[in-house]
């Protein structure tokens, strides 16, 4: 943990608790802040956090060592539900060469082609794709299939029972390609979706297809050089003939500190320059006048009561915190999870100083896209593409873990890789015939 002193907000994020919880701990004497020796703010010294597991992981992180990971040979991947390329970019940075990317959204495909003209982008429904030409020729299948319920008949579901869902298409790709490993990502809600039956069925099908599933894990983007409180569920599968290597797989170590909104939008640790200007939504005058009264880090409860009632209308009298409404971000905290519409009333993401929604390039930086990555389509399309993406730095951290796993399998000269190695070098030449 690089910083010697940490703010209340930073400690809350590191320990995954609310600021109110920290106040209760303070009153109970469990964790009491001190005064900063220079500015007299209430802060915590990093030594106070040594009793907490997540803080220990940051203090003893292997991030720098893991960041030097390089593939021992050329690695190839197929990506499904590719979106605007957040996951694909992270995989590319780690050393994977995408031989096929599938996406049905027209604007997202235009974005992929604009930024990577050499990528084999297939703009069509996944149901029409034949993956068999890639059998035993690809190291990784990845993608974020949408979360859908299955139809149940009171029995354990198999591969064929999943027909009609997009997970079935992901599983069909695994069956036809037979990669040594796969990576799937989804919303955290998949854990509890349909009372857990959806994930249980997914696990059954993965097992039936001949893959060992590493215990699914929710990764918080703030621990992986992403200035945003986004969470994603990751599933890693290893083909059963390689299952002996499963114990060596390690999830990525956390970065040594939490990145803040100012790290995304100003020159510093993440970017060499301030965020470039770009297009963005604007507030109507009435809303702008109300949002101008919200302080940095504040939301609708920071307005005068009469304005609260005017802005919230019927929601004012309902339960729940509704903390996303009339929300202004703070320079000194990570951004809230980005949505597909920064000006939408339920999920506002207002600039910390200026009274306006975040711009497209500000959105992109919070998702750790490079400044040169262009988003095609309308303004609404651009926000949607960025809001739905996997943060690039989070994808990169996970991808490095997969590279280390494949390097280790390669070093053992496992027989299952002989065919893969032979076919790897000329795979690019076969692409024109594959689809």
C-alpha positions in Angstrom: 0.0 0.0 0.0 1.8 3.0 -1.3 0.1 5.9 0.5 1.1 6.4 4.2 -2.2 8.1 5.1 -5.6 7.2 3.7 -8.9 9.2 3.7 -12.1 7.8 5.2 -13.5 7.3 1.6 -10.4 5.4 0.5 -10.5 3.1 3.6 -14.2 2.4 3.1 -13.5 1.4 -0.5 -10.5 -0.8 0.5 -12.4 -2.6 3.2 -15.7 -2.7 1.2 -17.7 -1.1 4.0 -19.7 2.1 4.1 -18.5 5.3 5.7 -21.3 4.9 8.3 -19.7 1.5 9.2 -16.4 3.2 9.8 -18.1 5.8 12.0 -19.6 2.9 14.1 -16.2 1.3 14.3 -14.8 4.6 15.5 -17.4 4.9 18.2 -16.8 1.3 19.3 -13.0 1.8 19.3 -12.4 -0.9 16.6 -10.8 1.5 14.1 -10.3 5.1 15.0 -9.0 7.7 12.6 -6.2 10.1 13.4 -5.4 13.6 12.4 -3.2 14.1 9.4 0.1 15.7 10.6 -0.1 18.4 7.9 -3.7 19.3 7.1 -5.4 18.0 10.2 -7.9 16.0 8.3 -9.3 12.8 9.8 -7.4 10.0 8.1 -6.1 6.5 8.8 -2.4 5.4 8.8 -1.8 2.4 6.6 -0.5 0.5 9.6 -4.0 0.6 11.2 -5.3 -1.5 8.3 -2.8 -4.3 8.7 -5.4 -6.5 10.5 -7.7 -6.5 7.4 -7.2 -9.2 4.7 -7.8 -6.9 1.7 -5.4 -4.3 3.0 -2.8 -7.1 3.6 -3.2 -8.2 0.0 -2.5 -4.7 -1.2 0.5 -4.2 1.1 2.0 -7.5 0.0 0.9 -7.4 -3.6 2.7 -9.2 -6.4 1.3 -6.7 -8.9 4.7 -5.4 -10.2 5.9 -9.0 -10.7 2.7 -10.0 -12.5 2.8 -6.9 -14.7 5.9 -8.3 -16.4 4.1 -11.4 -17.5 4.7 -12.2 -21.2 3.4 -15.2 -23.2 6.0 -17.9 -24.0 4.6 -18.3 -27.5 1.9 -16.8 -29.8 -1.5 -17.1 -28.2 -4.8 -17.0 -30.0 -8.3 -16.2 -28.8 -11.9 -16.1 -29.9 -14.1 -13.4 -28.2 -17.9 -13.6 -28.1 -20.3 -10.7 -27.3 -17.3 -8.5 -27.8 -19.0 -5.1 -27.4 -16.7 -2.1 -27.8 -13.6 -4.1 -27.0 -12.8 -3.6 -23.3 -12.2 -7.3 -22.7 -10.5 -7.8 -26.1 -8.1 -4.8 -25.4 -7.1 -6.3 -22.0 -6.4 -9.7 -23.6 -4.5 -8.0 -26.4 -2.3 -6.1 -23.9 -1.5 -9.4 -22.2 -0.4 -11.1 -25.5 -3.5 -12.8 -27.0 -4.1 -12.4 -30.7 -7.9 -12.4 -31.5 -8.7 -14.5 -34.5 -12.4 -13.9 -34.3 -14.6 -11.4 -32.5 -18.4 -11.7 -32.6 -20.8 -8.9 -31.9 -24.4 -8.2 -33.1 -24.5 -4.4 -32.3 -23.7 -2.4 -35.4 -22.1 0.6 -33.7 -19.9 -1.6 -31.5 -18.7 -3.5 -34.6 -17.9 -0.2 -36.3 -15.9 0.7 -33.2 -13.9 -2.5 -33.3 -13.2 -2.2 -37.0 -12.3 1.5 -36.7 -9.7 0.8 -34.0 -8.4 -2.6 -35.2 -8.9 -2.9 -38.9 -7.0 -6.2 -38.9 -9.4 -7.9 -36.4 -11.8 -10.5 -37.9 -15.0 -8.9 -36.6 -18.2 -10.9 -37.4 -21.2 -8.7 -37.2 -24.0 -11.2 -36.9 -26.0 -13.3 -34.5 -23.9 -15.8 -32.8 -26.4 -18.6 -33.6 -25.2 -18.5 -37.3 -21.5 -18.9 -36.6 -19.7 -22.2 -37.2 -16.7 -22.5 -34.9 -15.6 -26.0 -35.9 -12.8 -24.7 -38.3 -11.1 -23.5 -35.1 -11.2 -26.9 -33.4 -8.0 -27.4 -31.3 -6.4 -24.3 -32.8 -7.3 -21.6 -30.2 -5.9 -21.1 -26.7 -8.8 -19.2 -25.2 -12.5 -18.6 -25.7 -13.8 -15.5 -23.9 -16.8 -13.3 -23.6 -19.6 -12.0 -21.5 -22.8 -13.8 -22.3 -26.0 -12.1 -21.1 -27.6 -13.4 -18.0 -30.8 -15.4 -18.9 -33.0 -17.9 -17.0 -33.2 -21.5 -18.1 -36.4 -23.5 -18.4 -36.6 -26.1 -15.6 -38.2 -29.5 -15.5 -37.2 -30.4 -12.0 -34.0 -32.1 -13.2 -30.3 -31.4 -13.7 -29.9 -29.5 -16.9 -27.5 -30.6 -19.6 -26.0 -28.8 -22.6 -29.0 -29.4 -25.0 -31.4 -28.2 -22.4 -29.8 -24.7 -22.6 -30.9 -24.2 -26.2 -32.4 -20.8 -26.8 -30.1 -19.0 -24.4 -27.0 -17.1 -25.3 -25.0 -19.2 -22.8 -25.9 -22.2 -24.9 -24.1 -20.5 -27.8 -21.1 -19.7 -25.6 -21.1 -23.4 -24.6 -21.5 -24.5 -28.2 -18.4 -22.5 -29.1 -16.5 -24.3 -26.3 -17.7 -27.7 -27.6 -16.7 -26.9 -31.2 -13.4 -25.2 -30.5 -12.2 -27.3 -27.5 -9.8 -24.6 -26.2 -7.6 -25.5 -23.2 -9.1 -22.6 -21.1 -12.0 -20.2 -21.3 -12.9 -16.9 -19.6 -16.5 -15.8 -19.1 -17.6 -12.6 -17.3 -21.0 -11.4 -16.1 -22.8 -9.2 -13.7 -22.5 -10.0 -10.0 -26.2 -10.7 -10.0 -25.6 -14.0 -11.8 -24.7 -15.5 -8.4 -28.2 -15.1 -7.1 -30.1 -15.1 -10.5 -33.2 -17.3 -10.3 -32.3 -18.2 -6.7 -28.9 -19.5 -7.8 -30.4 -22.0 -10.3 -29.0 -20.2 -13.4 -25.4 -20.5 -12.2 -25.9 -24.0 -11.0 -27.1 -25.0 -14.5 -24.2 -23.3 -16.1 -21.8 -25.2 -13.8 -23.5 -28.5 -14.8 -23.1 -27.8 -18.5 -19.5 -26.7 -18.1 -18.8 -30.0 -16.4 -20.6 -31.9 -19.1 -18.5 -30.3 -21.8 -15.3 -31.5 -20.1 -14.2 -28.4 -18.2 -13.1 -27.9 -14.6 -14.5 -24.6 -13.3 -12.4 -22.6 -11.0 -14.6 -21.2 -8.2 -16.3 -18.1 -9.7 -15.1 -14.9 -8.3 -16.4 -11.3 -8.1 -13.6 -8.9 -8.8 -13.8 -5.3 -7.8 -12.4 -3.0 -10.4 -11.0 -0.5 -7.9 -8.3 -3.1 -6.9 -7.0 -3.4 -10.4 -6.0 0.2 -11.4 -9.5 1.1 -12.4 -10.9 4.4 -10.8 -14.4 3.0 -10.6 -16.5 1.0 -8.1 -17.5 -1.6 -10.7 -17.9 -5.3 -9.9 -17.8 -8.2 -12.4 -18.2 -11.9 -11.9 -15.5 -14.0 -13.7 -15.6 -17.7 -14.5 -12.4 -19.5 -15.5 -12.6 -23.0 -17.0 -9.8 -25.4 -17.6 -10.2 -28.5 -19.8 -10.3 -31.6 -17.7 -7.3 -33.2 -19.3 -5.4 -30.2 -18.0 -7.1 -30.2 -14.6 -3.9 -31.0 -12.8 -2.8 -27.5 -13.5 -5.9 -25.9 -11.9 -4.2 -25.4 -8.5 -1.5 -23.2 -10.0 -4.1 -20.7 -11.3 -4.0 -17.6 -9.2 -6.4 -14.6 -9.5 -4.5 -11.3 -10.1 -3.0 -9.5 -7.2 -4.5 -6.1 -6.3 -2.7 -2.9 -7.2 -0.9 -1.2 -4.3 -3.5 1.7 -4.1 -7.0 2.8 -5.1 -7.2 5.0 -8.2 -9.5 8.0 -7.8 -11.5 10.0 -10.3 -8.8 12.6 -10.5 -6.4 9.9 -11.6 -8.7 9.2 -14.6 -9.4 12.8 -15.6 -6.1 14.5 -14.8 -2.5 13.9 -15.7 -0.9 11.5 -13.3 -0.5 7.8 -12.6 -3.0 6.5 -15.2 -2.6 9.0 -18.0 0.1 11.4 -19.1 -2.3 14.3 -19.9 -5.6 15.7 -18.7 -8.6 14.1 -20.4 -9.1 15.5 -23.9 -12.3 17.4 -24.6 -15.1 15.6 -26.3 -18.9 15.5 -26.9 -21.2 14.9 -24.1 -24.8 15.2 -23.0 -26.1 18.3 -21.3 -28.7 19.0 -18.7 -32.0 20.9 -19.3 -31.9 24.3 -17.6 -34.2 23.3 -14.7 -32.1 20.2 -13.9 -28.8 22.1 -14.3 -30.0 24.6 -11.7 -30.8 21.9 -9.2 -27.6 19.9 -9.9 -25.6 23.1 -9.4 -26.6 22.9 -5.7 -25.2 19.4 -5.1 -21.7 19.4 -3.6 -18.9 17.1 -4.8 -19.6 13.5 -3.6 -23.2 14.5 -2.8 -26.6 13.5 -4.0 -30.3 14.5 -3.7 -30.3 14.4 0.1 -27.9 17.4 0.0 -30.5 19.6 -1.5 -32.9 21.8 0.5 -35.9 19.7 1.4 -38.3 21.6 -0.9 -36.0 21.0 -3.9 -35.7 17.3 -2.8 -39.4 17.0 -3.1 -39.5 18.9 -6.4 -36.8 16.8 -8.0 -37.7 13.4 -6.5 -41.4 13.7 -6.8 -43.1 10.5 -5.7 -39.8 8.8 -5.0 -39.2 11.2 -2.1 -41.7 9.3 0.0 -40.5 5.8 -0.9 -37.9 3.8 1.0 -34.3 3.1 0.0 -31.4 5.4 -0.3 -31.7 6.1 -4.0 -28.0 7.2 -3.8 -27.6 7.4 -7.6 -30.1 10.2 -8.0 -28.8 13.7 -8.5 -25.3 12.4 -7.8 -22.2 14.5 -8.3 -18.9 12.6 -8.3 -15.9 13.6 -6.2 -12.3 14.1 -7.4 -11.0 12.2 -4.3 -13.1 9.0 -4.7 -13.4 6.4 -7.5 -16.3 6.9 -9.8 -19.5 5.1 -9.1 -20.2 2.3 -11.6 -20.8 3.8 -15.0 -24.2 3.2 -16.6 -25.3 3.5 -20.2 -26.7 7.0 -19.7 -24.9 9.5 -17.4 -27.8 12.0 -17.4 -30.5 9.5 -16.6 -32.4 10.5 -13.4 -31.8 7.2 -11.6 -28.1 7.0 -12.3 -26.7 10.5 -12.8 -22.9 10.8 -13.1 -22.3 14.6 -12.8 -18.8 16.1 -13.2 -17.3 16.9 -9.8 -16.9 20.7 -10.6 -18.8 21.5 -13.7 -22.6 21.1 -13.7 -22.9 18.6 -16.6 -22.8 14.8 -17.2 -19.5 13.2 -17.9 -18.4 13.4 -21.5 -17.6 10.4 -23.7 -13.9 10.7 -23.2 -14.3 11.1 -19.5 -16.4 7.9 -19.5 -13.8 6.1 -21.5 -11.0 7.1 -19.1 -12.9 5.9 -16.1 -13.2 2.5 -18.0 -9.4 2.8 -18.7 -9.7 2.8 -22.4 -6.8 4.5 -24.2 -7.5 8.0 -25.5 -6.9 6.9 -29.0 -9.7 4.4 -28.9 -12.5 5.9 -31.0 -16.2 5.1 -30.4 -18.4 5.0 -33.5 -22.1 5.7 -33.7 -24.3 8.4 -32.1 -23.6 10.0 -28.7 -26.1 7.6 -27.2 -24.3 4.6 -28.8 -21.0 5.8 -27.5 -22.2 6.0 -23.9 -23.9 2.6 -24.2 -20.7 0.9 -25.6 -18.5 2.4 -22.8 -21.0 1.7 -20.0 -21.4 -1.9 -21.0 -17.6 -2.6 -21.4 -15.3 -4.5 -19.1 -12.7 -2.0 -17.8 -9.6 -2.5 -19.8 -7.2 -2.6 -16.9 -9.3 -5.2 -15.1 -9.4 -7.3 -18.2 -5.6 -6.9 -18.6 -5.0 -8.1 -15.0 -7.2 -11.2 -15.4 -5.6 -11.9 -18.8 -2.1 -11.9 -17.3 -3.2 -14.6 -14.9 -4.4 -16.7 -17.9 -1.1 -16.2 -19.7 0.8 -17.4 -16.6 -1.4 -20.5 -16.5 -0.8 -21.3 -20.2 2.9 -20.6 -19.8 3.1 -23.1 -17.0 1.2 -25.7 -19.0 3.5 -25.1 -22.0 6.6 -25.5 -19.8 5.4 -29.0 -18.8 5.2 -29.9 -22.5 1.8 -31.4 -22.0 0.7 -33.7 -24.9 -2.6 -31.9 -25.3 -0.7 -28.9 -26.6 1.2 -30.6 -29.4 -1.5 -30.1 -32.0 -2.2 -26.6 -30.8 1.4 -25.6 -31.2 1.6 -27.1 -34.7 -1.5 -25.3 -35.9 -0.8 -22.0 -34.1 1.7 -20.5 -36.6 -0.4 -20.7 -39.7 -3.8 -19.9 -38.1 -3.9 -16.4 -39.4 -3.7 -17.7 -43.0 -6.7 -20.0 -42.4 -9.0 -17.3 -41.2 -10.4 -16.5 -44.7 -11.5 -20.1 -45.0 -12.7 -20.5 -41.5 -15.8 -18.3 -41.6 
